[in-house]
Amino acid sequence: MVTEAKKVEVEKLQELFKKSRCALIAEYNGVTAVDMTALRQGLRGAESQLKVTKNTLAKLAIKDTSFEGAGSMLAGPVSIIFSFGDDVSKPAKMLLDFAKTHDTMKVVGGVLEGSTLGPNDVKKLATLPPKPVVQGMLLGLLQAPARNFVGLLVAVPRKMLYALNAIADKKQAG
């Protein structure tokens, strides 16, 4: 029997899935409420939210969304971290750091913009640099050919000037 409260919970979860770019799933078996609260507070600063809900409700919420691939990961006591910002690597880093200090927390996987992630993929995601750093690296790559071309154009007159100065010095000396 479906209660009104469960319908509301599924709707809230659907909204979270629609707004998020990435959802990370972790088993939290044995983690204290105080530690989970600390993780929640840290994630808020990373434009993320941690939610613990019943797996059946979460499976209903991900139907017909890009997060359907996470259905098989929703087994046992799991928490879902929704990432809403541009930097999806920050919540992954925070989750992995938390899992290192809390042996009972286990990263199960996640979904990033429709692509299903395993535990190793979440680790790789956590090692990515923040978006502004990646943008700077890309900008540097795009500017490199123009910078090299300008250097090449300047090199020819510079070498000619060096040759003329060498000839002038030789004539003065000799």
N, C-alpha and C positions, 0 to 999 in steps of 0.2 A: 504494500500500500504506500503510495507516494504522498507525503505530507507537504503542506504549503511551505514549511521551513526548508525542506530539501529542494523544492523548486527554486526558491529564492537563492539558496546556496549555489545551485547549478548556474543560475543566471549571473551571479557575482563572479563565479569562476570563468564563465564564458567571456565576460567583460575583461577580466584580467588577461586571458589568453589573447583576445583581440588586440588589446593595447600593447602587449609585450612583443619584443623582437626575439627574445630568447627565453627558454624555460629550462632550468636545470633541476634534476631530480636526485635526491639523496636519501638514503636510509638513515634515520635518526635514532634507531633503537638504543636505549640506554643513555641518551643525552639528557641532562637535567633541564628543567624549565628555565632556570637562571641562565644557563649557557645558551639556550635557544633564544632567549630574549636579547642577550648580548649580540648574537649573530644577526637578529632582526634589526637591531638598532644600527649596527655597522652597515648592513645592506641598504638601509634607507638613504645613507649618504652616497651610495653608488647608484641611485635611481632604480632601486630594486626592492622587491617585497618577498618575504618568505611566508608561505601559506602551508598549513597542515590541514588536510581534509581527508574525507573518506575516498578511497580509490574508486568506488563505484560512481560517486558524484563527479569526480575528476574525469573519469572515462566518458560520462555523459556530456560533460562540458566541452571535451575536445572533439566531439563528433562534428564533421564538416568544417574543420579548421585545419590550418597548416601544421598543427601540433598532434595530429592523429597518430603519428609514428611513435609517440611516447606512451601509447596505450599498454604496450607489453612491459614497460618499465614500472607501471603503477601496480606494484604487488608488495604487500607487507607494509610496515609503518614507514611511509615516505613523506618527505616534505618537498614542496615545489618552490623554486626561487624564480620569480618573474623579473626579467630585466627590461626596463622601459627606455633606457637612454641609448646613446650612440655607442658608448664604450661597453660592449658586452663581455670584454675580458676581465673587467674589474670584479664583477660578482663571482666569476669563475675562480679568480685568484683568492677572493675572500673565502669561498667555500672550501677550496683545497687547503688553505692555511688553517681553517677551522678544523677540517678533517685530520690534519697532521697532529693537532694538539688534542683531539678527541678521537681516540681509537675506535669508538663505537659508531662514529659517523662514517658512512661509506657512500661515495659518489656512484650513482647508478648510470647516469647519462643525461641526455637532454635533447632539445630540439632548437636549432638556430635557423630562423627564417625558412622553415619547411624541411630542413635537412636534419636527420636523426643523428645524434652524437652518442658515442659510447664513452666509457670512463676515460680512455686514452685520448679521445678527441677533446674532452673537457679539459684535460691537462694541457693539450696543445693550445686550446683556446686561451687558457690562463697565461700562457707565455707570450701571447701577442702583445705588441706595444699598443699604447692608447691611440685612438684615432688621430689626434693632432700630430703625433710623431710619425705615423704612417703617411699622413698627408704631406708633411715636410720632406720625408724621404722621396715620395713620388714627385714632388715639385723639384727637388734636386736632380732627379733622373731626367725630368723633362727639360730642365735648363741646361744640362750638361752638353748636349750637341751644339746649342747656340753659343755657349761659352767657349767651347773648343774651336768653333768656326771663327769666332772673333779673334781668338788667340792666333789662329793660323793666318788670318788676314793681316794682323799687326806684325807677325814674325818676318814677313818678306821685307817691308820697309826698314825694320829694325836691323836686319842683317846687312842690308844695303848701306845703312848709316854706319854700322860698325866697320864695314869694308872701306868706306870713304874716310872715316877717321883714322884707320890704320894706314891708308895711303898718305894722308896728310901728315901723320906722325913720322912716317918713313922719309918723306921729302924734307921735313924740318930737320931731322937727325942727319940726313945725308946730303 
